[in-house]
């Protein structure tokens, strides 16, 4: 029997579960905000479905729930953030407290995050900066799950890229896409539900197409979006979020999905631009002319339209999760 929760109840349950699993209050608040935002947007794979993994990793010490990230301004337009083996969310929040002002001052600002962990929905992070009037690009590397084009052994993570652009009087445009056909978290959700995955999502350990989520997760690999294009995108992300940020390569990172190994120590990289510094006045008008050229065509829609529609539905209908997941989360939270 499904359980329906309001977003306030999602927030309370997430906060209590994290606190009970040895996560400091400040860190729990940062992660909770991300989980609530994911559920509000209908991205359930990064919402409550992800919370048991967060709790387990904090319990066993794969994540240091009490880590205190640090930030250093290494150049006029550069920040280096060390998550110190803790959650990515508070580390990103710490850097974002400084990044917007630097971007407005310098025209552009970049931020690398190292010794980090899964940051949830990348679009959630870049959207926050776009609401401050900045054009933002975000890159995140992850444990290896995509083979290079023509190969069979995973080298790259699903490595998403996200872009957020401010719009006058409207929610920012947000594009958030994985390097693989689908985010690996979706396969985890299918496994939790005991459901087969669609064909074309993943390969097994022998490189054969599979609809079995367990085969995809146990030594298999994700199918890159657009073939070599997706594999090349994953490589670009790896070069920025891991190599440039000084984080661990996907081939060296422990899994986000199990309790084995130490901290993944993966990375994130963000680039924020003050558009007026480059194009002068008229940025908002140019954005809207471009958006209209897309949305004005019959059948066409802008990226993120579904996300905004989901927010409206969730606010009215709440969030539906399985009774089994609800019971499990109550167990973490102490009842």
Beta strands, then each sheet from edge to edge (+ up, - down):
strand 1: 3-5
strand 2: 70-75
strand 3: 78-82
strand 4: 108-116
strand 5: 135-140
strand 6: 146-147
strand 7: 154-156
strand 8: 161-167
strand 9: 170-177
strand 10: 202-203
strand 11: 209-210
strand 12: 221-222
strand 13: 266-273
strand 14: 319-321
sheet 1: 1+ 14-
sheet 2: 2+ 3- 4- 13+ 5- 8+ 9-
sheet 3: 6+ 7-
sheet 4: 11+ 10- 12+
end
